Amino acid sequence: MDSRRNKLKGGLLGVLATLVGLSLGNAMAGLHHTWNNPIVSLGNRVVDHVPSAIKEFAIRTFGVNDKAFLISTIVIVVIGLSFYIGRTYFSERELTAQAIVTGMTVAASIAALFDPHSTLFSILPSVTTGLATFFTLRWMSEQLQTSPEADSGRRDLFRVVGVAGVATLAATGLGKILQQHASVQVERIKQFLPKAMKFLPKPPLDPALRTPGLSSLFTPNEKFYRIDTALSTPNISIETWKLEIDGMVSNPKTFTYAELMKRETFELDDTISCVSNEVGGNLVGNARWYGIRLDDLIRESKPTSRADQVMGHSTDGFTAGFPLAALDGRDAMIALGMNGEVLPIDHGYPARIIVPGLYGYVSATKWLTRIELTRFDEKQGYWIPRGWSAQAPIKTQSRIDTPFDGFTVKPGPRAIAGVAWAPTRGISKVEVKIGKEPWREATLGPELAKTTWRQWWIDWSPTSGHYQISLVSHIWSLSNFCASNGWDW
């Protein structure tokens, strides 16, 4: 029993020592905006090298929580190793434990060297974590030398745990102070969006206000889906940020944030959707974007005749390329605002690209720092070598918002309602079929633009039973089968 208890105590002390190391490593990462703590660096390499099928499975299964799942998995693995390290170290096999700590430190350091904008100094957070873990283990061991009195031994244990716990909390607090999130958030709050030179009319009354469960006309920023490759949100100050336009151009351009804000701005109502969004999924949203015309910036840079691709580069290393021919007047923009606010940090502050009608994996570069004119046969965006199509028009889709699949509702009058979208083509009609009943044409909500989704609904009075509900959405003489769901009442 004592042996088992000692192994458990050693394992828990190993976990605590690692937490001290990770907290100090995270604080070290806060000293420079391009440094990452070892958990994030390891996660970045997983994102880079995991097969596309697994990435798609993670997005389908966990949606906007895919990053949290990945980080949690890495943390669980690290804690498991830490528990083993502690058991080994306090079982008088210090060299074995030290070898494992060294191996983990080397792996995290190598991972850090492949982070965007990394230098040799980028390994410092990982090295700090490893050294702090090692010295914490040794300090614990020295403090917990066998005492002839049981009470004294327990007091020493409580003291060690208390000191290590305080050190972890202090290092965590220091890391938060050093991180730029707070300062960038304050900077963003101080910004304001001047009235667009080409503004849109005030939106009509939202049908969602009188149809419970129906998606709102515009998706609130805090509920807007986020799918990207950044495990930690980039912190970019507009004081140092700039946008470069180069590559196959005869007139390269560089803009500061202030210079972009001085240009002619306009508003765009546009629905964007993740290519991994399944039927009925929530990886889609509609927003009123504010920014400047991308067409104008590219034209002023004078692309050469060889260029056929516009590639956006993010500060986190992500790239996305779309056809130069897509700048055809569809109001592609460098977005600086979203739903009346300065662009949120999670959605790309200070600037991102929005191209109506194209999936984000080829166009919607967040935390934009560079636009490169290039060729498809010479360069590929992040997802293309991983087996994704270089041409990515958003497909026509519909979604049933209410009643939700699997929900039980009471018999009686209610609505079947949802949204349909086909950006740049527009939705002209949605038809609903309930079981074997004839197809019914749904009432459509307001059409803000052909780039946005349209709400739809029909009145319905179900009785007890099982129902199969099907949809067909039409895009001006064309139709597309979009969803089929069944529920029991």
ABEGO torsion letter per residue (X at the ends): XAAAAAAAAAAAAAAAAAAAAAAAAAAAAAABAABBBAAAAAAAAAAAABBAAAAAAAAAAAEAAAAAAAAAAAAAAAAAAAAAAAAAAAAGBAAAAAAAAAAAAAAAAAAAAABBGBBAAAAAAAAAAAAAAAAAAAAAAAAABBBABAAAAAAAAAAAAAAAAAAAAAAAAAAAAABAAAAAAAAAAABBBBBBABBBBBBBBBAAAABBGBBBABBBAAABBBBBABABBBBBBAAABBBBBBEBBABBBBBBAAAAAABBBBBBBBBBBBAABBBGBABBBBBBBBBBBAAAAAAAAGBBAABABBBBBBAAGBBBBBBAAABAGAGBBBBABBGGBBBBAAAGOABBBBBBGBBAAAABBBGBABBBBBBAAABBBAAAAAGBBABBBBBBBBBBAOBBBGBBBBBEBBBBBBBBBBBGAEBABBBBBBEABBBBBBBBBBBABAABBBBBBBBBBBBBEBBBBBBBBBBGGBBBBABBBBBBX
